[in-house]
Every structure is written in C-alpha cells, then in structure tokens.
C-alpha cells in the first residue's frame, strides 16, 4: 500500500503562485511515476503533469510554461510549482502514484486551489 498526502493548496489572486507538495509513504516501488491531476467543478478530471522516478516530466500542453513538476526521490515527494495562476486553474488538485511494473494507481485526498480574479 502507498499513502499520499498533498499540501500547499489555498486561495491566491490571479497572477500569483502556489507550490503543491505530495509525500508518498508505504511500499514505494523504486521505479515509479507520480503525477498531478485536477478536477474543476462540473468538469472531468484532467492531467496536469507527471514525472518518473528518473526525472522525465510530462505536462498538459495548455499548462506548459506556467507549471513545473519536480521531485525529490530521497523524500518520496513530488512538487508542483504553479505560476501566473488564472481563475480557470481553480480545482481540486490530486496526486497519484503508479509503480512500475504497473499494479495499481494510488491517489491522495486532493488539495483545493482557488484563484480569485
């Protein structure tokens, strides 16, 4: 089992920045992918970014340049730096963990990000 705990969400004005963190604990496979997804009210969950344990990052095209995904393997922690935030970035941001070879996907409880105009 893997447990994920996100933190760093909150209320910010448009143009501001936030940094989310997600700490994984439990049975951590050495090779894995951790990612961020978000779900806005009334919308489907969408990919924000993923990053492998080797450091290879992937982003939603619409977020490239504003969001940066990074990780500290020694701390089993992944970070999402969000800059120049827009009201449309308002959503619940959730972290996930996928071991490789793939067995299942683990999810955190999510953290609310609200961007005011």
C-alpha positions as semicolon CSV with decimal commas, in nm:
position;residue;x (nm);y (nm);z (nm)
1;X;0,000;0,000;0,000
2;X;0,100;0,357;-0,069
3;X;-0,033;0,661;0,108
4;X;-0,023;1,006;-0,049
5;X;-0,067;1,335;0,132
6;X;-0,093;1,661;-0,060
7;X;-0,040;2,007;0,082
8;X;0,009;2,363;-0,033
9;X;-0,330;2,447;-0,175
10;X;-0,516;2,762;-0,087
11;X;-0,659;3,087;-0,211
12;X;-0,448;3,310;-0,434
13;X;-0,513;3,608;-0,657
14;X;-0,483;3,579;-1,032
15;X;-0,121;3,615;-1,136
16;X;0,004;3,466;-0,814
17;X;0,187;3,142;-0,744
18;X;0,142;2,833;-0,533
19;X;0,358;2,529;-0,471
20;X;0,191;2,198;-0,404
21;X;0,364;1,905;-0,239
22;X;0,275;1,538;-0,229
23;X;0,451;1,298;0,005
24;X;0,432;0,926;-0,059
25;X;0,476;0,669;0,216
26;X;0,440;0,295;0,248
27;X;0,556;0,038;-0,006
28;X;0,732;0,268;-0,251
29;X;0,850;0,098;-0,567
30;X;1,190;0,233;-0,667
31;X;1,076;0,285;-1,024
32;X;0,751;0,477;-1,044
33;X;0,561;0,767;-1,186
34;X;0,398;1,036;-0,978
35;X;0,154;1,280;-1,121
36;X;-0,085;1,564;-1,064
37;X;-0,439;1,578;-1,188
38;X;-0,709;1,835;-1,128
39;X;-1,084;1,847;-1,132
40;X;-1,282;2,167;-1,152
41;X;-1,650;2,182;-1,052
42;X;-1,867;2,027;-1,319
43;X;-1,571;1,908;-1,523
44;X;-1,387;1,584;-1,571
45;X;-1,055;1,519;-1,404
46;X;-0,767;1,617;-1,628
47;X;-0,395;1,558;-1,638
48;X;-0,173;1,837;-1,511
49;X;0,172;1,677;-1,511
50;X;0,355;1,353;-1,442
51;X;0,714;1,278;-1,358
52;X;0,903;0,950;-1,349
53;X;1,144;0,844;-1,079
54;X;1,414;0,911;-1,339
55;X;1,303;1,273;-1,365
56;X;1,127;1,268;-1,701
57;X;0,837;1,513;-1,683
58;X;0,526;1,538;-1,897
59;X;0,277;1,825;-1,899
60;X;-0,066;1,908;-2,030
61;X;0,000;2,125;-2,335
62;X;-0,210;2,410;-2,201
63;X;-0,004;2,431;-1,882
64;X;0,346;2,418;-2,024
65;X;0,548;2,720;-1,925
66;X;0,339;2,806;-1,618
67;X;0,356;2,482;-1,418
68;X;0,670;2,292;-1,320
69;X;0,671;1,940;-1,182
70;X;0,970;1,819;-0,984
71;X;1,052;1,552;-0,731
72;X;1,288;1,456;-0,452
73;X;1,323;1,078;-0,458
74;X;1,504;1,072;-0,124
75;X;1,195;1,228;0,033
76;X;0,941;1,044;-0,185
77;X;0,796;1,384;-0,258
78;X;0,671;1,545;-0,576
79;X;0,618;1,918;-0,616
80;X;0,404;2,125;-0,847
81;X;0,511;2,487;-0,885
82;X;0,225;2,686;-1,032
83;X;0,296;3,036;-1,159
84;X;0,084;3,307;-1,320
85;X;-0,228;3,139;-1,191
86;X;-0,560;3,207;-1,358
87;X;-0,916;3,173;-1,227
88;X;-0,961;2,876;-1,460
89;X;-0,689;2,694;-1,266
90;X;-0,933;2,669;-0,974
91;X;-0,979;2,299;-0,898
92;X;-0,905;2,019;-0,660
93;X;-0,552;1,902;-0,733
94;X;-0,478;1,538;-0,662
95;X;-0,154;1,348;-0,660
96;X;-0,118;0,993;-0,781
97;X;0,146;0,721;-0,770
98;X;0,199;0,439;-1,018
99;X;0,459;0,171;-0,952
100;X;0,645;0,024;-1,246
101;X;0,573;-0,255;-1,332
102;X;0,220;-0,126;-1,302
103;X;-0,001;-0,286;-1,038
104;X;-0,248;-0,013;-0,950
105;X;-0,280;0,362;-0,913
106;X;-0,283;0,523;-0,573
107;X;-0,448;0,861;-0,512
108;X;-0,418;1,128;-0,249
109;X;-0,717;1,305;-0,099
110;X;-0,662;1,622;-0,301
111;X;-0,598;1,983;-0,213
112;X;-0,814;2,278;-0,312
113;X;-0,665;2,555;-0,522
114;X;-0,879;2,864;-0,568
115;X;-0,768;3,153;-0,787
116;X;-0,963;3,474;-0,749
117;X;-0,994;3,730;-1,027
